[in-house]
Amino acid sequence: MPIAAASLFRSLESCHTDSSPATNDAEVPRMEEPKKYLRGCSRHGQLYFTFGVIADIQYANKPDGLSGWKTMRYYSQSCLHFQDAIKQWNAKDIKPKFVLQLGDIIDSYNKRAGRSEESLEMVLSMTKVALMPFHHVWGNHEFYNFTREYLMDSKLNTTWLQDKQQKELEQSCGGTSDNKDYYAYHFCPHTKFRFIVVDTYDLNVISGEMSIEKHLKSLNLMESSQDKLNGFHLREFNGGMGQEQLAWLNDVLSYSDQNGEKVIIAGHIPIHPKAMRSACLAWNYDEILRTIYSHQCVVCYFAGHDHSGGYHRDSHGIHHVTMEGVIESPPGTNAFGTVFVYEDGLLLEGRGRVRDRFLPYDMGDTLGTSCLTCSGVSSKEG
Ligand SMILES: Nc1ncnc2c1ncn2[C@@H]1O[C@H](COP(=O)(O)OP(=O)(O)O)[C@@H](O)[C@H]1O
């Protein structure tokens, strides 16, 4: 059932009075900027907190080899890269408050080898030493390996990290976060910043289990090649967001608008055609963008799926960051990032194949451009 906007607002309202450690600003009083960005740059304002991002670990116990797209996949490295990322996040002076794991944590090969559960357990065991929680996003490989029902009951379901007040209120209204038939939630780790985990496989043709309406909508979307892109992204490995989830997203964004929050969204599939290099784009990316564009609060959308990565700042000033995939990162490299959330923008500190970027909130912010230049990042893609 869609959540009534008014109820949702009340529940979100209470989140601002939350005094749990997750929203305790006093925990990170005055943090320093990474020194390399001070070179030739003005300050980016106060640093509020940091978080990690990583995508497409795609672990499998199988030899390295070429994908169907003739790109090299380093299965023997993916877990080691993940382990190394956790080690580096743990060693940071300012510990990331959480990590966004953007999906495809294990490869579809595990299903064929009968090792889905074992491999998931293996890769998740790496997070036991992590000093911060992980928010897991679901990608196509999650659905190749598991049913939605299984995923909902698994450690990959991190809705328990959502704002507790919201869950209680939704339950008292008859709809709960647990019985939605899509996997999406939000949380505010710091006053005025909200993160939304979205399900870009809410509509899909991979998992059989969905309502007949959703199944038909999925098939219709896949077959409707009359859009601007001539349907080049209407592939089986992509998916989309259903009407119920879009209505929910709209409600959350309305609340964030009213409260002057900045919103960062995390999904597996990119939603902007210029933020990816292959056909990795949500089926109904235009509907999703229309929902987001009817609000002012969204500053950034993080995705994975396209292992070669991508970046685009759209006409509404929203930064679309597609993270390079761990699975296509050769030995001696890696692909993850730490995001420093400043008063004026997000500073993505990339490791391995992920480049550094400063992502200003303000459209007219020239600070972003100068920082891109001084940290060696070309602004040509923006
Ligand atoms: N048309 C395409 N040409 C080249 N690469 C593509 C194309 N479509 C998808 N890809 C690549 O496929 C990868 C995403 O696929 P993935 O989810 O890993 O499934 P699979 O393992 O079946 O390839 C991305 O790295 C993307 O770049």
The ligand as a Gaussian input file, in Angstrom:
#p B3LYP/6-31G(d) Opt

LIG

0 1
 N       25.813000      -2.992000     -25.264000
 C       26.854000      -3.188000     -24.449000
 N       28.124000      -3.127000     -24.903000
 C       29.153000      -3.320000     -24.066000
 N       29.038000      -3.592000     -22.783000
 C       27.837000      -3.668000     -22.271000
 C       26.668000      -3.481000     -23.070000
 N       25.591000      -3.627000     -22.272000
 C       26.065000      -3.902000     -21.040000
 N       27.400000      -3.932000     -21.035000
 C       28.248000      -4.181000     -19.892000
 O       27.680000      -5.169000     -19.061000
 C       28.029000      -4.899000     -17.712000
 C       26.824000      -5.033000     -16.846000
 O       26.472000      -6.310000     -16.931000
 P       26.361000      -7.248000     -15.655000
 O       25.303000      -6.707000     -14.773000
 O       27.676000      -7.494000     -15.033000
 O       25.839000      -8.558000     -16.313000
 P       26.708000      -9.577000     -17.144000
 O       27.568000     -10.253000     -16.135000
 O       25.639000     -10.461000     -17.713000
 O       27.478000      -8.813000     -18.166000
 C       28.555000      -3.489000     -17.657000
 O       29.910000      -3.446000     -17.393000
 C       28.291000      -2.965000     -19.035000
 O       29.309000      -2.088000     -19.425000

